[in-house]
Amino acid sequence: MVIGFMLWLAVLFASALHSWISHGTPAYRETAMWSCVYPALMASLLGDARWRWQALLAFAAAAGLVVLISYLMQFGLIPQRASAEAVQSMRNTVFKEYTQQGLASLILMSMLLAVAFIQKPGRWRTALLVAASLVLCNVVLLIQSRTTYIVLLPLLTYWLYRLIAHRLNGWRMLLVSAVLAVATISVMWSTPSVRDRMVESIGDEVDRYLTDQEPTSTGIRLWLWQQTLPIIAEAPLFGHGLNQWEPLYVEQMRGIPGSEPFITGHPHQEMLLILAEQGALGLLIFIVLLLALFRHASKLDDPQKGILISILIIYVAAGLANGLWSNFTHRHVFILLVACIPTGPFPWLGNNRKALPSP
């Protein structure tokens, strides 16, 4: 994992040099680049598996506290933040905004499920599954972030697969997987909050954008993705260099009347940003590194395998409609958690370790 992040640091370093030579704007102070050093620091400071598990437990405890406060806000036991009065989507959020809290909560849910899967049937497994269900309900019913809804389908599909993969194989596993996938989609579709946010709301926003060019949340994304394509076409192989998407986009918007509401700091799509700044070559390296990380994660023992694969699913799926690498909090949560995943055994399981065989 350290080697992978160092390779991506080298790509970003070369991209910053390209930006400096081509545009005269050095980007070596960009935290998105130097954040790749975190795994090396964690590997040197937290060299023992027990320390890394303690770091993960600290995150889980903090995320669990946030979920608890969110429930207390919903029931009126803790006052809502001032921003919730102006923006309805900020209700029941503890820090900054609902997407970040929703993704962190999904990571917590995955941690609880990963540990529950290796427990023998009993009170501990039941408690972990109940806690995971409460976190899921918080995300779906209280936070209602569309990005987390996008992530939820592949994440739940993975855990449903893990649930049946060690019990069934061959055509039985495929059949049961298909039934569970259809059932999951049906349940999500019939949930009022999901249906409102993912179907009715998005359709309404697209209509308002197409008819009146209204800068709705969905409309802004459609605009950004459309306007990013010409930027990519100008330098398809190596891109324009680190941190060059925003100035190029702003310059492009100056010639379009009424484009001010559509100006943002990133294109809200991870792959498009990499294509614009590091080009097709950079995107290829990025995808290869993600696949290598997934391959490494699949070889780990549980619960670290389930935790790491879940973090990768959350990161990749959320990046389809958001800019996680461009956002300070998202980027640091992802990198620091990956850096703290132990490759050694879970130190407190004793004889209970791998009570459920891995697929």
C-alpha positions as CSV (number, residue, x, y, z in Angstrom):
1,M,0.0,0.0,0.0
2,V,2.9,2.4,0.8
3,I,4.5,1.6,-2.6
4,G,1.2,2.3,-4.4
5,F,0.7,5.7,-2.7
6,M,4.4,6.6,-3.5
7,L,3.8,5.7,-7.1
8,W,0.7,8.0,-7.2
9,L,2.8,10.7,-5.5
10,A,5.3,10.4,-8.3
11,V,2.5,10.8,-10.9
12,L,1.2,13.9,-9.1
13,F,4.8,15.3,-8.7
14,A,5.3,14.9,-12.5
15,S,1.9,16.5,-13.1
16,A,2.9,19.5,-10.9
17,L,6.2,19.8,-12.9
18,H,4.2,19.7,-16.1
19,S,1.9,22.4,-14.7
20,W,4.9,24.5,-13.8
21,I,6.6,24.2,-17.2
22,S,3.5,24.6,-19.3
23,H,1.6,27.3,-17.3
24,G,4.2,28.8,-14.9
25,T,2.1,27.8,-11.9
26,P,4.0,25.5,-9.5
27,A,1.7,23.2,-7.5
28,Y,4.1,21.6,-5.1
29,R,2.3,23.0,-2.0
30,E,-0.9,21.1,-3.0
31,T,-1.9,18.9,-0.1
32,A,-3.6,16.4,-2.4
33,M,-0.1,15.5,-3.5
34,W,1.7,15.4,-0.2
35,S,-1.1,13.5,1.5
36,C,0.2,10.4,-0.3
37,V,3.1,10.4,2.2
38,Y,0.6,9.5,5.0
39,P,0.8,5.7,4.5
40,A,4.6,5.8,4.8
41,L,4.3,7.8,8.0
42,M,1.6,5.5,9.4
43,A,3.8,2.5,8.5
44,S,6.7,3.9,10.4
45,L,4.8,5.2,13.4
46,L,2.2,2.4,13.7
47,G,4.4,-0.5,12.9
48,D,2.5,-3.0,15.1
49,A,-0.9,-4.4,14.1
50,R,-2.3,-3.6,17.5
51,W,-1.6,0.1,17.1
52,R,-3.2,0.2,13.7
53,W,-6.3,-1.5,15.1
54,Q,-6.4,1.0,17.9
55,A,-6.3,3.8,15.2
56,L,-9.3,2.2,13.4
57,L,-11.1,1.8,16.7
58,A,-10.6,5.5,17.4
59,F,-12.2,6.3,14.0
60,A,-15.1,3.9,14.7
61,A,-15.7,5.4,18.2
62,A,-15.7,9.0,16.7
63,A,-18.0,8.0,13.9
64,G,-20.3,6.2,16.3
65,L,-20.5,9.3,18.5
66,V,-21.4,11.4,15.4
67,V,-24.2,8.9,14.6
68,L,-25.5,9.1,18.2
69,I,-25.5,12.9,18.2
70,S,-27.3,12.8,14.9
71,Y,-30.1,10.7,16.4
72,L,-30.3,13.0,19.4
73,M,-30.7,15.9,17.0
74,Q,-33.5,14.2,15.3
75,F,-35.4,13.6,18.5
76,G,-34.8,17.1,19.8
77,L,-32.5,16.2,22.6
78,I,-29.6,18.2,21.0
79,P,-30.3,21.4,19.1
80,Q,-29.8,21.4,15.3
81,R,-26.9,23.4,13.8
82,A,-27.7,27.0,12.7
83,S,-27.1,26.0,9.1
84,A,-30.0,23.5,9.3
85,E,-32.5,26.4,9.5
86,A,-31.4,27.7,6.1
87,V,-30.6,24.4,4.4
88,Q,-32.9,21.5,5.1
89,S,-30.2,18.9,4.0
90,M,-28.0,20.0,6.9
91,R,-30.4,18.6,9.5
92,N,-28.9,16.0,11.8
93,T,-25.4,16.7,10.6
94,V,-22.6,17.2,13.2
95,F,-19.8,18.5,11.0
96,K,-19.6,20.5,7.8
97,E,-22.1,18.7,5.5
98,Y,-24.2,15.6,5.0
99,T,-22.2,13.9,2.3
100,Q,-19.1,13.6,4.5
101,Q,-21.0,12.4,7.5
102,G,-22.9,9.9,5.3
103,L,-19.8,8.4,3.8
104,A,-18.0,8.2,7.2
105,S,-21.1,6.4,8.6
106,L,-21.1,3.9,5.8
107,I,-17.4,3.1,6.6
108,L,-18.5,2.6,10.2
109,M,-21.3,0.3,9.2
110,S,-18.8,-1.7,7.1
111,M,-16.4,-2.0,10.0
112,L,-19.2,-3.4,12.2
113,L,-20.3,-5.9,9.6
114,A,-16.7,-7.0,9.0
115,V,-16.1,-7.8,12.7
116,A,-19.6,-9.4,13.0
117,F,-18.8,-11.8,10.2
118,I,-16.0,-13.4,12.1
119,Q,-17.9,-13.7,15.4
120,K,-19.6,-16.9,16.4
121,P,-23.4,-16.7,16.8
122,G,-24.1,-15.0,20.1
123,R,-24.6,-11.7,21.8
124,W,-21.5,-10.0,20.3
125,R,-22.5,-10.7,16.7
126,T,-26.1,-9.7,17.4
127,A,-25.0,-6.4,19.0
128,L,-22.7,-5.6,16.1
129,L,-25.4,-6.3,13.5
130,V,-27.9,-4.2,15.5
131,A,-25.4,-1.4,15.6
132,A,-24.7,-1.7,11.9
133,S,-28.5,-1.5,11.2
134,L,-28.8,1.6,13.3
135,V,-26.0,3.3,11.4
136,L,-27.7,2.3,8.1
137,C,-31.0,3.7,9.2
138,N,-29.3,7.0,10.2
139,V,-27.7,7.3,6.7
140,V,-30.9,6.3,4.8
141,L,-33.6,8.1,6.9
142,L,-31.9,11.0,8.6
143,I,-28.9,12.1,6.5
144,Q,-30.4,11.4,3.0
145,S,-27.3,12.3,1.0
146,R,-27.6,11.3,-2.7
147,T,-23.9,10.4,-2.9
148,T,-24.4,7.9,0.0
149,Y,-27.4,6.5,-1.8
150,I,-25.2,5.9,-4.9
151,V,-22.6,4.2,-2.8
152,L,-25.2,2.1,-0.9
153,L,-26.2,-0.2,-3.7
154,P,-22.7,-1.6,-4.6
155,L,-21.8,-1.7,-0.9
156,L,-24.8,-3.7,0.2
157,T,-24.4,-5.9,-2.8
158,Y,-20.9,-6.7,-1.7
159,W,-22.0,-7.6,1.8
160,L,-24.9,-9.7,0.6
161,Y,-22.4,-11.6,-1.6
162,R,-20.2,-12.1,1.5
163,L,-23.2,-13.4,3.4
164,I,-23.9,-16.2,0.9
165,A,-20.6,-16.8,-0.8
166,H,-19.2,-19.1,2.0
167,R,-22.5,-21.1,2.1
168,L,-23.3,-21.6,-1.6
169,N,-21.3,-21.9,-4.8
170,G,-21.9,-22.3,-8.5
171,W,-25.4,-21.6,-10.0
172,R,-27.0,-21.5,-6.5
173,M,-24.8,-18.6,-5.4
174,L,-25.6,-16.7,-8.7
175,L,-29.3,-17.4,-8.3
176,V,-29.4,-16.3,-4.7
177,S,-27.2,-13.3,-5.4
178,A,-29.6,-12.2,-8.2
179,V,-32.6,-12.5,-6.0
180,L,-31.0,-10.6,-3.1
181,A,-29.8,-7.9,-5.6
182,V,-33.4,-7.5,-6.9
183,A,-34.7,-7.4,-3.4
184,T,-32.2,-4.8,-2.3
185,I,-33.0,-2.6,-5.3
186,S,-36.7,-3.0,-4.6
187,V,-36.4,-2.1,-0.9
188,M,-34.3,1.0,-1.7
189,W,-36.7,2.0,-4.5
190,S,-39.7,1.7,-2.1
191,T,-38.0,3.7,0.7
192,P,-39.7,7.2,0.5
193,S,-36.5,9.1,1.3
194,V,-34.5,7.3,-1.3
195,R,-37.2,7.5,-4.0
196,D,-37.7,11.2,-3.3
197,R,-33.9,12.1,-3.4
198,M,-32.8,9.7,-6.2
199,V,-35.8,9.6,-8.6
200,E,-38.3,12.5,-8.1
201,S,-35.8,15.1,-7.0
202,I,-33.2,14.3,-9.7
203,G,-35.8,14.2,-12.4
204,D,-37.2,17.6,-11.3
205,E,-33.7,19.1,-11.1
206,V,-32.8,17.9,-14.6
207,D,-36.0,19.3,-16.0
208,R,-35.4,22.7,-14.4
209,Y,-31.8,22.7,-15.7
210,L,-32.8,21.8,-19.3
211,T,-35.7,24.2,-19.5
212,D,-34.4,27.2,-17.5
213,Q,-30.7,26.5,-17.1
214,E,-31.3,26.6,-13.3
215,P,-28.1,25.7,-11.4
216,T,-29.6,22.8,-9.4
217,S,-27.3,20.2,-7.8
218,T,-27.8,17.8,-10.7
219,G,-27.8,20.6,-13.3
220,I,-24.5,21.9,-12.1
221,R,-23.0,18.4,-12.4
222,L,-24.3,18.0,-15.9
223,W,-22.9,21.3,-16.9
224,L,-19.5,20.6,-15.3
225,W,-19.2,17.2,-17.0
226,Q,-20.1,18.7,-20.4
227,Q,-17.8,21.7,-20.1
228,T,-14.9,19.4,-18.9
229,L,-14.8,17.4,-22.1
230,P,-13.3,20.2,-24.2
231,I,-10.6,20.7,-21.6
232,I,-9.8,17.0,-21.7
233,A,-9.8,17.0,-25.5
234,E,-7.1,19.7,-25.6
235,A,-4.5,17.5,-23.8
236,P,-5.9,13.9,-23.8
237,L,-2.6,12.0,-23.2
238,F,-0.8,13.9,-20.4
239,G,-3.5,16.4,-19.3
240,H,-2.9,20.0,-18.4
241,G,-1.0,19.5,-15.1
242,L,-1.9,19.5,-11.4
243,N,-4.4,22.1,-10.3
244,Q,-5.1,23.3,-13.9
245,W,-8.7,22.2,-14.2
246,E,-10.1,25.1,-12.2
247,P,-8.3,28.0,-14.0
248,L,-9.0,26.5,-17.4
249,Y,-12.6,26.0,-16.5
250,V,-13.0,29.5,-15.1
251,E,-11.4,31.0,-18.3
252,Q,-13.7,28.9,-20.4
253,M,-16.7,30.2,-18.5
254,R,-15.9,33.8,-19.1
255,G,-17.1,33.5,-22.7
256,I,-20.5,31.9,-21.6
257,P,-23.1,34.4,-20.4
258,G,-24.9,33.4,-17.1
259,S,-22.3,30.7,-16.2
260,E,-21.4,32.3,-12.8
261,P,-23.6,29.9,-10.7
262,F,-21.9,26.9,-12.4
263,I,-18.4,27.8,-11.3
264,T,-16.9,25.4,-8.7
265,G,-13.5,24.2,-7.6
266,H,-13.6,20.7,-9.2
267,P,-15.8,18.9,-11.8
268,H,-17.5,16.6,-9.2
269,Q,-16.3,13.5,-11.0
270,E,-13.1,11.9,-10.0
271,M,-12.1,10.3,-13.3
272,L,-12.9,13.5,-15.3
273,L,-10.6,15.5,-13.0
274,I,-7.7,13.0,-13.5
275,L,-8.3,13.0,-17.2
276,A,-8.2,16.8,-17.3
277,E,-5.1,17.2,-15.1
278,Q,-3.1,13.9,-15.5
279,G,-4.5,12.8,-18.8
280,A,-5.3,9.3,-20.1
281,L,-1.9,8.0,-18.9
282,G,-2.5,9.3,-15.4
283,L,-6.0,7.7,-15.3
284,L,-4.6,4.4,-16.5
285,I,-2.0,4.4,-13.7
286,F,-4.7,5.4,-11.2
287,I,-7.0,2.5,-12.2
288,V,-4.1,0.0,-12.1
289,L,-3.2,1.2,-8.6
290,L,-6.9,0.8,-7.5
291,L,-7.0,-2.7,-8.9
292,A,-3.7,-3.6,-7.2
293,L,-5.1,-2.3,-3.9
294,F,-8.3,-4.3,-4.4
295,R,-6.2,-7.5,-5.2
296,H,-4.1,-6.9,-2.1
297,A,-7.3,-6.4,0.0
298,S,-8.9,-9.6,-1.3
299,K,-5.9,-11.6,0.0
300,L,-6.2,-10.3,3.6
301,D,-7.9,-12.1,6.4
302,D,-11.1,-10.9,7.9
303,P,-12.0,-8.4,9.2
304,Q,-9.4,-6.3,7.5
305,K,-10.4,-7.6,4.1
306,G,-14.0,-6.6,4.5
307,I,-13.1,-3.1,5.9
308,L,-10.6,-2.3,3.1
309,I,-12.7,-3.5,0.2
310,S,-15.7,-1.6,1.6
311,I,-13.5,1.6,1.8
312,L,-12.5,1.1,-1.8
313,I,-16.1,0.6,-2.9
314,I,-17.2,3.7,-1.1
315,Y,-14.4,5.8,-2.5
316,V,-14.8,4.6,-6.2
317,A,-18.7,4.8,-6.2
318,A,-18.8,8.2,-4.5
319,G,-16.3,9.5,-7.0
320,L,-18.8,8.9,-9.8
321,A,-20.7,12.0,-8.7
322,N,-18.4,13.9,-6.4
323,G,-14.8,14.9,-6.1
324,L,-13.3,13.1,-3.1
325,W,-9.7,13.6,-3.9
326,S,-10.3,17.3,-4.4
327,N,-12.1,17.6,-1.0
328,F,-9.7,17.9,2.0
329,T,-11.9,15.9,4.4
330,H,-12.9,13.1,2.0
331,R,-9.3,12.7,0.9
332,H,-7.8,12.5,4.3
333,V,-10.4,10.1,5.7
334,F,-9.7,7.7,2.8
335,I,-5.9,7.9,2.9
336,L,-5.6,7.7,6.7
337,L,-8.0,4.8,7.0
338,V,-6.3,2.8,4.2
339,A,-2.9,3.6,5.8
340,C,-4.1,2.2,9.2
341,I,-5.4,-1.1,7.8
342,P,-3.3,-3.8,9.5
343,T,-2.0,-6.6,7.3
344,G,-1.5,-8.8,10.4
345,P,-4.1,-10.6,12.5
346,F,-6.8,-9.1,14.6
347,P,-5.2,-9.1,18.0
348,W,-8.1,-9.6,20.3
349,L,-10.0,-12.4,18.7
350,G,-8.1,-15.3,20.1
351,N,-9.8,-18.7,19.3
352,N,-12.8,-16.9,17.7
353,R,-10.7,-15.8,14.7
354,K,-12.2,-16.8,11.3
355,A,-15.2,-18.5,12.9
356,L,-16.9,-17.9,9.5
357,P,-14.7,-19.1,6.6
358,S,-13.8,-16.5,4.0
359,P,-15.1,-16.9,0.5
